[in-house]
Amino acid sequence: MSLDKVVATPAPAVADIADGSSVAVGGFGLAGIPWFLIEALLEQGAGDLTVVSNNCGVDGAGLGLLLERGRISRVIASYVGENKEFARQYLAGELTVELTPQGTLAERLRAGGAGIGAFFTPTGVGTLVSEGGLPWRYAPDGTVAVASPAKEVRTIQGRDMVLEEAIVTDVALVRAAVADRAGNCVFHASARNFNPVAAMAGRLTIVEAEQVVEVGELAPDAIHLPGVFVQRVVPLTPEQAARKSIEKRTTRPRESIATPGPATSTP
């Protein structure tokens, strides 16, 4: 069997994603998101998607594009973020949202990829996370239509902990800085974020890579994600690889620096 997992462009890589699929998506805000796989999925047309991601992009970018087209029916995320349309759909009862503590979400994805069915964590004990009652979906009149269920709490080593189930998705979409043709991946700095664990959780994992190299060019100790978790690799063009937006640009005026005059000597 060939280890070459390269698919020429994003469109054929996402062509078989079906309506109703669950999709884990890497990134944090706009850092490290798979821009072109998301846009290809938008063009492909699949809907009624369950998206598992740290957040749901921003208005007009990333997962926000799928959200605006009504293609997402359920989101499992750690926060709403800067997406006003996300908040509007949630509060209007158009979207089911399972809010999960950020570290718990990362571990649920990692556990899914590692074959662990569930785990106990102290995070969320004594709150609605463990006791149930978080609004998952609102009714159009603003009442809670679906609330989160209570979870098992057990005392382990003298500490109360809540049981959290692992997440396994039909598909994962991630972005890497470098990948080889067998799917081994390296991520750059903070763009690493949720990408490795999202990739692990997918039964079918598709990576868009800023650079694709031959097998053997990556030092084994430099690999962040082994190719065993990856089924398809999409090489980006240099122009695509250079596309990296940020949510908010925050700057301050440059401080003026006085130019020193000529040195003088004291008699």
N, C-alpha and C positions, 0 to 999 in steps of 0.2 A: 504494500500500500504506500502510495506517495505521501510524503510529509509536506508537500508543497500546498499550502492553504490559501494562496493568494488569489483574490477575486479582483478583476481589473478595476471595477468602479462600484460606488455604493449601491446603485439601483439593483443589479442582480444579487448583491449580497443580502438585501432585505426583501427580495421578491416573494419569498414563501412565508413571510410572517402573516398569520391568519387573523381574522377578526376574533376578538375575545382573548387574544394572547396576553400573558403576563410578561412584562419587559422590565428588567433591571437596567438602569442607566447610570453610568459613572458621571463624575463631576461634582463640583461644589459651587453653587451659584453658576457662574459661567466659566469657572476655571476647570479645564480638563474635560469639558463636555464633548461628546462625539457629534460635532456640528453637522457633518455631512451625512452621517447615518440617520440622524433625526430628520433632516430635510428630505432624504430619500424615502424614509418611511411616510412622511407627510404626502409626498407625491404618489407613493404606492397605494395608499387609500385604506389601509387596515384601520378598523375602528373598534369601539367598545374595549379599549385597552386598559389593563391594570398596570400602572407604572409604579415601580419601586425605585425611589431615588431620594437623595438627601433633601432636595426641594424640587420645585417644578419649573425651573428656569425663570425668566422674567417676561414681562409683556413684550411680545414681538420677537422673542429670541429663544433658541433652545427648545425645551419641552413646552414652553409657552405657546409655540406655534401649533402644536398638536392640540393643546388645551383650547385655544381660540377657535379651532375648527370643530370642536365637539367630539374629538376622537378618543378622549380619555374618559372613562367612566369611574375609575377608582384610582386613588393615589395612596401609597404607603410611603410616608416621608417623615422627616424630623421637624420641619417647620414650613410655614407658608412662604416666607421670604418676601421678596420685593414684587411679587406678582399680584397685581390688583385683580386681574381676571380670575385667578385661582381663588382668591378670597370671595369674590362675587359669586362664583359658581357654587362654592361650598356653602355659603350662607343662604343662597337661594334654593338649596336642595337639589342642585343639578349634578353634584359631584359627591361621591363617597370618599372620605378622607380618614385614614387611620394614622393619626399622629403618634410617633414612637420616639422615645429618647434617642439622641443621635448615636451614642455609643452602642446602645442596644440594637439599633438598626444595622450598624456596621457588623456587629457580632452575629445577628440573625442571618445576614447574607454570607458571612464567612462560614458559619456553621452549616448552612445549606450546601456550600461547596465542599465542605469537609465530610459530609455524610452524617452529621450530627443532627438528630431530630429535634432536640430542644435543649435548653440549658437554664440554670438558675442564676439570677443576678440580684443584688440588693437594690439596683436602680429602680425606682418607682414604687417601692414598698410603702404602704401607708398613703398612697395617692390614688387618683382615679385610674392611673395606669394599672394598678393591681386590683383595686376594688371595683372597677367597672364604672360605666356611666359617662365616659367621654363621648361627645356627639360624633358619630361616624357619618351620619347623614341627617340633614334637616328636612323638614317638610316645608312646602311653599309658604305656610303661614308662620314659619319661624320656630315651631316646636320641634323637638328632637324625634325624628322618625326611626332612627337606628342608633343605639348606643353600644359602646364596647362592653363585652362581657367581663365578669370577674375572672381572675386568674388564680391558679393554685399558688399559695404561699407556704413555704416550708422553712423550718428552722434548721440551718446547716452550720455547724461549727459555732453555734451560739448566736447566729445572726439570721434574721428573717430575710428570705429571698423569694423572688417571684419567678414563676416558670414562663419562659419565653420560647415560642416555637421558631424553628429555623425557617428561612425563606429559600425556596427554589423556584425559579421562573422559567418560562418557556424559552425566553430569549434574553440575552444581555448585549447591550451596546456600549462600547467603551472606546476611549482614545488613548493611544500610547505615543510616546516620543519616538521610540524605535522598536521595531519588531523584526524578527527574522521570518523566513518563509515557512517555518514550522510553527509559528505563533508564539514563540518566546518573546516577552515584552519587557521594555524598560520605560518607566514613566519619569517625567521631569519635575523635580521639586514638588511644589504644592499641588500640581496637576495629578499627582499620584492619588490623593484623597480617596474617594470611594471606588475608583476604577478597578483595583485588583479584586476587592470583595464582590463587586457587582459581576465581574467576569467569572468568578468562581461559582456564583449562584445560578448562572444560566445553563440550561441544557444545551442550547445553541448559543455560542458566544461569538460575536462579530466585533473585530477591532479595526478602527481606522488608525493608521499609523503615519506619522509625519515623515518617517524614513523607514524603508524596508531594506534589510541586508540579507546576505546569504547565511545559511545555517553554518554555525561555527565562528562567525564574526563577533558574536557577543560573548564576553567572558562569562562563564557559568556563575560566578559570584556576583555579577552585575545584574542578573536577571531578577526582576521583581515578580513576574507572573510566568510560570512555566507554560509551555505550549500545550500541555495536556488539557488545559482548561479552554483552549481556543480552537474554534473550527474554521473560521474565515478571517482573512487579513486583507484589508483594503488599503493600498498605497495611496497617499494623497499627493497631489502635485505640489510643487514649491509654493505656488500662490495659495493653495488651500491650507498648507501647513502653516503659512504665515498669518492666517486669519485667527486672531485671538483678541476677543473683546473683554472688557471688564464691566461690572455692573455700575459702579460709580467712580468717576474720576475726581479725586480730591487732591488739590494742589494748594500751595501757599506762595505768596509773592516771593520772588528771589531776593534775598537780602543783598543790598548794594555793598560792595567791598571797596573800601577806600584804597586808592592807589598810593603807595608810599612815595614820598618825595626823595630827592637825592640825599644820600648820606652826607652829614656834615661832621667835621671834627671840632672839638673844643680845644682852644689853645691852652 
